[in-house]
Amino acid sequence: MNSVLIAILVMVILSLCRLNVILALFIGALAGGLISGMGVNEVIGVFTGGIVNGAEIALSYALLGGFAALIAYSGITDVMVNKILSLLNASKTTKARVIAKVSIIATLLVISMISQNLVPVHIAFIPILIPPLISLFNELQLDRRLLAVVMTFGLTFTYAVLPFGYGQIFQNTIVTSFANAGVTIEFSDVAPNMIIPALGFVIGLILAFFYFRKPRKYLNKESDLSSERLTVSAKTIITAVIAILVTFIVQFFTDSMIFGALGGIMVFFLSMQFKWAELDRELVNGIKIMAYIGMVMLAANGFAGVITETEDVLPLVSSISGSLGNNKAFIVMGMMVVGLVVTIGIGSSFATLPIIGAIFVPMGAELGLSMAAIIAIVGTAGVLGDAGSPASDSTLGPTAGLNIDGQHDHIWDTCVPTFVFLNIPVVITGFIAGMIL
């Protein structure tokens, strides 16, 4: 049995059984490493070494959590939430609540999408925007599973079809993967051939709207986002707005969530509108909130490091592909499944592309598939799994924001819904694209 497949299955099954995700990642890595022939000490060494690769994003989330706490402390979100709630209470109509729900979901969808392209801050907006709005979500009884699907849709659909920002990186990786396999394609060839596969994301999002349309009640728990609130003034609000702008501008020009968060934090400390001791307390509270997500990210990178070290990823792709014979439909569907499995384990579509491209490009050519079909298959196999993977920042990000009060489970409320409503439809549309292009 392939060690990579064993590692991924163990990790996924334990996670679904509600074992802590960090423990599931470590046990899965240990099982896969031992089966591949690595010793216990070697597995631990590789796992520990892999953690280093996740240090930057873990620190980014910690600082963004602290920054989110400072934003909440400033009172700017209270003003916005209270204003919306007062309008809802004043109208007291079902129509007003529906309009509010639709407006929030639509805004969240747009922000998630532009975070990949127009303003490429990726998941940095989630810890800043979502936690302060939890009380509003509770009042409207919005199902957070739907919000998780909406955000993950924006984080994955956008880079699959739009050749800007992270989409440019993803699609350039496809071009490079083809070049490494000895086939030359143009960058402009990728996006048009990803349209049919990407329709699966749209279909899944529509189905999620329908399935999660009913109100879901949550307890109005006090989160630790901020223990106290200041008396809101025009100066504190202006400071918060400037801090948010600085955060996004710094990240945009430095491509660093760490320095973006630091820039926003320093605006609060240098504004002279707050006592430094109080700001420090709130900052530490916010960092604590995001500490768990950071730990999961570190463990996920350790898990990915062990999977890579086993050198069983390519044999997995080859063995599954080789066992499908010359049946075009079986091979195309097999490619989809392989991409899904590998990405769920690695947690990154971008890292999956070079692995599957090395096998799928020559295989598709040998099968007589058109170049358009091969591009669609490789792109689809690459993008699959990012939604639904416990180790992906496309699922960890939404969980970081929605679980601020401990009422949103990473596996059952983020990973399972995004897997069902985003991955499964894309498998189908990707298969269709591979067959008809």
Secondary structure, DSSP 8 states (H G I E B T S, - for coil): --HHHHHHHHHHHHHHTT--HHHHHHHHHHHHHHHTT--HHHHHHHHHHHHGGGHHHHHHHHHHHHHHHHHHHHTHHHHHHHHHHHHHHHH--HHHHHHHHHHHHHHHHHHHHHTTTTS--GGGHHHHHSGGGHHHHHHHT--HHHHHHHHHHHHHHHHHH--STHHHHHHHHHHHHHHHTT----GGGHHHHTHHHHHHHHHHHHHHHHHT-S---------SS-S------HHHHHHHHHHHHHHHHHHHHH--HHHHHHHHHHHHHHSSSS-HHHHHHHHHHHHHHHHHHHHHHHHHHHHHHHHHHHT-HHHHHHHHHHTTTT-HHHHHHHHHHHHHHHHHHH--HHHHHHHHHHHHHHHHHHHT--HHHHHHHHHHHHHTTTTT-TT-HHHHHHHHHHTTTS---IIIIIIHHHIIIIIHHHHHHHHHHHHH-
